[in-house]
Amino acid sequence: MSKMIEIRWHGRGGQGAKTAALLFADACLGAGMYIQAFPEYGPERTGAPVASYNRISGEPITIHSAVESPSVVVILDPTLIGAVDVMKGLPQDGVVLVNTNETTEEMGKKLGLNGQKLFVLDASTISKETIGRDIPNTPMLGALVGATGMVDFDSMIEDTEAKLKKKFRNKPEVIAGNVQAIRQAYETVKAQHA
Amino acid sequence: MSETKTETSLKGVKNLAALTGNEAVAQALRQINPDVIAAYPITPATEIVQIFSTYVSDGLVNTEFVAVESEHSAMSATIGASAAGARAMTATSSQGLALMWEMLYIASGLRRPIVMPVVNRALSSPINIHCDHSDTMGARDAGWLHIFSEDAQEAYDNTIQAIRISEHPDIQLPTMVTMDGFIISHGMEVVKMLDDDVVRDFVGTYKPDTYLLDVDKPVTMGGLDFTDFYFEHRRQLAEPMEAAPGVVKQIGEEYGKLTGRKFGLYEGYMLDDADYVMVLLGSTAGTAKTIIPELRAKGIKAGLLKLRMFRPFPYDEVAGLLAGRKAVAVMDRSDGLAGLGGPVFGEIRSALYEAKQRPPLADYVYGLGGRDCGPAQLMQVFEDMQKMAVTGAAANRVNYLGVRE
């Protein structure tokens, strides 16, 4: 993979948009790719709209300016649609993933798709059933891999598990739930490939 | 000339890590394992010492960690520890560096080889937490060596090398190693780390020549000079600055043999035959590296001169590199408010004074307070340079890039 892929994550403060970008970057590095992961820093408050970004490439990444035209957009919270221009800069052949309980048709209309490929999944419900809380970032990570196939799923889940073990060394009970959430989301999105 | 061409495959590379700039520097500090770190938190540099404090509490380092009540105290304690004979360090940013001001001059005046990572952030007012270079640029005449880093890897590499540079017998001066706030400090990138023992062997054990706790060789530090000796003592500070370029190159070579990453006073990117040269410091140099090949593909001979050392400033090298070019654009991520552009512009103009073929020259103040500077803005500067080459002079000597007027 020599062409650089740029990803924008939309969420609300506390939903883990930053962590998702960091975890995804780490998994891509594990697969031998060059990575960048960075949040957009503004007035951070729980619930306020936030964004974070990834750049992934087979070649060294030297660019250090903002991501203007991502090829993938991941939306952790559907209530951001309309409040934030979530489709900004996404080209016609781009991919958008939304955490929603609406159908692809309903969501497609709401987003005003212009040729982009849409994947939907109810990551919040998956998260509540597996982790016990509505933290949609890790399932959306699985969904991203399912949608783009950018990294091998098994190696991604292995890397993410290792990273979560480090992050939650005082809360080991959340790790199995997260891994289950990622797997379930991955399968849900895989099934939507036309 | 140091043109960059490195192996790009990550296959089989050991000690690869996905780290933010702050994490990378914290790791470097852990590997250096200094005797003392005294620090006070400030965004966006806080994480460096916050992460390091966990290494202290986890027993991974032998460092005495001193949590102080201000940056003025942080630098004071660091100077005190260094004077006592310890390898002492701190880290800061922006207002924190500003509060250290009087102590910065004392660190250099006492010839303390302190290494301080600084995360570049704008100065108030208005309050802003984002990147520009006005904080360390304001300290450019404080007698500190000043090394800029493009990315997290360089911040890591420069921090390790700075220990050897500062402690070199011919230098004995403090060094600040900078990285761009948030863009690098909080951006995660691939970092090739060294083994702990490799870093420890490279930096070696600190053996100070003179220190206060050496009872066999008592010395005074921080004495009072009247008109009789002050001038002589200050005059002595110019000598290590003259010696620094040679030492920096020698240690950069040695580090290159160890790591495959060679460092000098600057880095040239497609510079050798370039007609249009952009001069940059810090993270935006990486962005320039993405557009220069595009310009080359169109037959436009664009190139980049990325300065690594800002103090001492490599006047002769820069003059040699820039003389005879069709046009040169200097990029300043701080405004000197000097009446004629930013601090880098002043140095470049000065360096070119004796050059036989002075190129048309313009300054571009950009990115203040974290304003994004992307490929489109840099392209505009290269377009301006092509016009300058035709007319023989810049339309405006000083330009403000990406600002609403």
Chai-1 contact restraints between the chains, C-beta under 6 A:
chainA,res_idxA,chainB,res_idxB,connection_type,confidence,min_distance_angstrom,max_distance_angstrom,comment,restraint_id
A,L22,B,M188,contact,1.0,0.0,6.0,A-B,restraint_1
A,A25,B,A18,contact,1.0,0.0,6.0,A-B,restraint_2
A,A25,B,M188,contact,1.0,0.0,6.0,A-B,restraint_3
A,D26,B,A18,contact,1.0,0.0,6.0,A-B,restraint_4
A,L29,B,A18,contact,1.0,0.0,6.0,A-B,restraint_5
A,L29,B,V190,contact,1.0,0.0,6.0,A-B,restraint_6
A,G32,B,L10,contact,1.0,0.0,6.0,A-B,restraint_7
A,G32,B,K11,contact,1.0,0.0,6.0,A-B,restraint_8
A,Y34,B,V190,contact,1.0,0.0,6.0,A-B,restraint_9
A,I35,B,A18,contact,1.0,0.0,6.0,A-B,restraint_10
A,Q36,B,E189,contact,1.0,0.0,6.0,A-B,restraint_11
A,A37,B,M188,contact,1.0,0.0,6.0,A-B,restraint_12
A,F38,B,G187,contact,1.0,0.0,6.0,A-B,restraint_13
A,Y41,B,F182,contact,1.0,0.0,6.0,A-B,restraint_14
A,E59,B,T8,contact,1.0,0.0,6.0,A-B,restraint_15
A,P60,B,T8,contact,1.0,0.0,6.0,A-B,restraint_16
A,T62,B,G286,contact,1.0,0.0,6.0,A-B,restraint_17
A,T62,B,K289,contact,1.0,0.0,6.0,A-B,restraint_18
A,I63,B,T287,contact,1.0,0.0,6.0,A-B,restraint_19
A,I63,B,T290,contact,1.0,0.0,6.0,A-B,restraint_20
A,H64,B,I183,contact,1.0,0.0,6.0,A-B,restraint_21
A,H64,B,S283,contact,1.0,0.0,6.0,A-B,restraint_22
A,H64,B,G286,contact,1.0,0.0,6.0,A-B,restraint_23
A,H64,B,T287,contact,1.0,0.0,6.0,A-B,restraint_24
A,S65,B,T287,contact,1.0,0.0,6.0,A-B,restraint_25
A,S65,B,D372,contact,1.0,0.0,6.0,A-B,restraint_26
A,S65,B,C373,contact,1.0,0.0,6.0,A-B,restraint_27
A,S65,B,G374,contact,1.0,0.0,6.0,A-B,restraint_28
A,A66,B,D372,contact,1.0,0.0,6.0,A-B,restraint_29
